[in-house]
Amino acid sequence: MSFRVEENGQFRGAVSFLNLGMNDGCVENKHVKAEAGLSASKLEHQHRAVCAQESAAACADEAHVVHIVKGTAGTLKSFQAGCVVACIGDSTITVDLLKDGVSVLTAAISLSSAEAAYELVEGVIDTAAVVADDVLEVAIDGTVGTGTLGTGVFAYVDLHEDVD
């Protein structure tokens, strides 16, 4: 037996369904109460992994593991870098985002005297997909020219992970 209701309505008592099919997009964030107690496995997790050198220290060539993907799949959303004190002259700092040792950017971010102190420079992500056990690393490389290298290099990556 089936029937169809073509009008809006309200239920004053409890309603239970044995099987409920819903159209895509009919449940939005505003429909889920903060105290709903959803399992972590039903959510997409957002992470911001940060890498930072000492604020007063000149740029040092190094690489830092900043995140290990634990979800079944995910997406790199953004990558930005900057420095506390900008480079002087033609000295430059490159900052790259690596996945399992390979760059995921179209080109590493270049920080030079053209950027102001604390200015964030956006990297362009070429390979956004990540999967379980991918290792994300920030690689920093300074090239001294006629001036001085900036100090306090920092970077962050935003990513979303699906948890199984």
N, C-alpha and C positions, 0 to 999 in steps of 0.2 A: 504494500500500500504506500502511496506517495501523494503528496499534495504540495502546492506551491502558493506562497503568500506574496502578493504584489504590492503590499502596503507596509509602511513603517509601523512598528509596534513596540510595546514594552512588556516585560515579564515582571511580575511582582514577587514571585516565588523563585525558588531554585530551579534551574534547568540543567539537565544533563543530556549529553549526546553520546550515542554509541559509536558514531562515526561522523566526523565533521570535516567537510572539505571547504577550504577558503580560497578565494582568488588571490593571486600574487598582489602584494602591496596593500592588502586590506588591513593588516596590522602594522602600525607605525610605532616609532619610539614613544610617542605621546600616549599610546595605549597600554604600555607596560609600566606598571607601578614600580617605584624604586625598591620597594620591599618584596618584589615578586619572587626573589630567591631562585633565579634562573641558574642552572648549572653552567660552569665555565665552559663545558664542552659544547654548549649551545650558542656561544658567543664568538665574535671576531675580536681579537685582542689587539689593542694599539700600543706600540712601544716607541719610546724616544730614547735611543742610545746616544750617549754623549762621550766625546773624547776631548780632553783638554790638557795642554801642557801648562807648566807653572807660569802664572801671569807675568812675572818679572824676568823670566828666563828667555834668552834668545832661542829662536827656532832650533830644534834638534831633529835630525833625521831619525825617524822611528816609525814603527807600525804597532797599532794596538788592536787586539780583538775587542770588539764592542758588543757583539751579540751572537748567540748561537740559536738558530731557528729551532723551536721545539714543536711548533704546530705542523700539521700535515702539509700545508701550503701557505703562501703569503705573498704580499706585494710590497715592494719598496715604494714609499710615497714621496719622500723628498730627502735631499741631502744638501746641507749648507755648511759653510766654513767661514772663518774670519780670524782676526788676531787682535789682541788687546792694544798693541802698538804697531802701527803700519810699517811696512818696509820703507827704506830710504834709498834714493838713487835707483839703480837698475837691479837691485837684489830682488829675488822672487821666492815665493814659497808655493809648492804645489801640494794639494791635498786630494787624495783619491779614495774612493770607496771600493773595496775589494770583496768579492764573494768567492770563498775557497781559493784565494790567491790571485784572482783575475778581476780586473776592473769591470765595474758595471756601469760606468759613466761613458758618455760619448767622448769626453776629454776630462782630464783631472782639472780641478779648480785651481786657478792661478791667482795668488795674492801678491800684489805689487804695491808700489807707491801710489797707484791710482785709487786704491781703496782706503777709506778712512778707518781710524781705530774703531773697533767693534762692528764694522760694517759686515753684514752677512752676504756672502756670495753664493748664489744657487748653482748647484751642479745639475747637469742634465742626465737623468737616468736613462740608460740605453736598454738594460736588461732588468726589468722590474720584478720578475717572478723569483720566488725563493721557495725551497722545500725543506722538510725536516732535516736537521743536522747540517745545513749550510752554515758556514762560519763567516760573519761579516767583520771586516777589519778596516781601519782607517790608516792610510799610509801618508806620512808627512815627509817632504823632502825640500830642504832649503838650498838655494843657490846664491852664494854671496857674489855680488857684482861690485860696482864702484861705491855702493853705499853700505847700509847695514840691514841685516835681516830683522823682520818684525819679531815681537815677543808675544808669548801667551797664545799660541795657535790653539784654536778650538774648532770642533765640528760636531754635527749631530745628524743622525739618520732617523727618519720616521718610517715605521713599517706597520703593516697589519698582518696578523697571523690567524688562520683558522685552526681551531683546536678540535681534534677528533674525539 
